[in-house]
Amino acid sequence: MTANDFRRLALSLPDAEEAAHMGHPDFRVGGKIFATLGYPDAAWGTVGLTPEQQAFFVGAEPKMFVALKAAGASGARPAFDCAQPERVRCVKR
């Protein structure tokens, strides 16, 4: 998976749009961020998840997803070098 694959997946959601915050592209629906690209570096994306979703995806694909917790939010970071687009597509549903 590449950053452009991640971007295409994010923007394939109905009403999704790309914006930016803190110097990184982000993806929003209804003004709420659901994914970020390029943090902590270009090899990563971030997907917002519930704690239960995070446990499921990180547990199911530990080489692909790294748990993230920041400012009270949970999520997972798909590592682009080992992420498969069809697996990341499941996360955004």
ChimeraX attribute file (.defattr): number of C-alpha atoms within 10 A of each C-alpha:
attribute: neighborCount
match mode: 1-to-1
recipient: residues
	/A:1	16
	/A:2	18
	/A:3	17
	/A:4	10
	/A:5	14
	/A:6	23
	/A:7	18
	/A:8	12
	/A:9	16
	/A:10	25
	/A:11	16
	/A:12	13
	/A:13	14
	/A:14	8
	/A:15	10
	/A:16	18
	/A:17	16
	/A:18	15
	/A:19	13
	/A:20	13
	/A:21	10
	/A:22	7
	/A:23	8
	/A:24	14
	/A:25	16
	/A:26	24
	/A:27	22
	/A:28	19
	/A:29	16
	/A:30	8
	/A:31	11
	/A:32	10
	/A:33	18
	/A:34	17
	/A:35	23
	/A:36	25
	/A:37	23
	/A:38	15
	/A:39	16
	/A:40	12
	/A:41	9
	/A:42	13
	/A:43	16
	/A:44	22
	/A:45	24
	/A:46	24
	/A:47	23
	/A:48	20
	/A:49	21
	/A:50	12
	/A:51	15
	/A:52	10
	/A:53	15
	/A:54	23
	/A:55	16
	/A:56	12
	/A:57	22
	/A:58	19
	/A:59	14
	/A:60	11
	/A:61	13
	/A:62	13
	/A:63	12
	/A:64	20
	/A:65	25
	/A:66	18
	/A:67	18
	/A:68	17
	/A:69	13
	/A:70	7
	/A:71	5
	/A:72	5
	/A:73	11
	/A:74	19
	/A:75	25
	/A:76	26
	/A:77	25
	/A:78	29
	/A:79	20
	/A:80	20
	/A:81	12
	/A:82	12
	/A:83	19
	/A:84	15
	/A:85	16
	/A:86	10
	/A:87	13
	/A:88	22
	/A:89	13
	/A:90	9
	/A:91	15
	/A:92	15
	/A:93	6
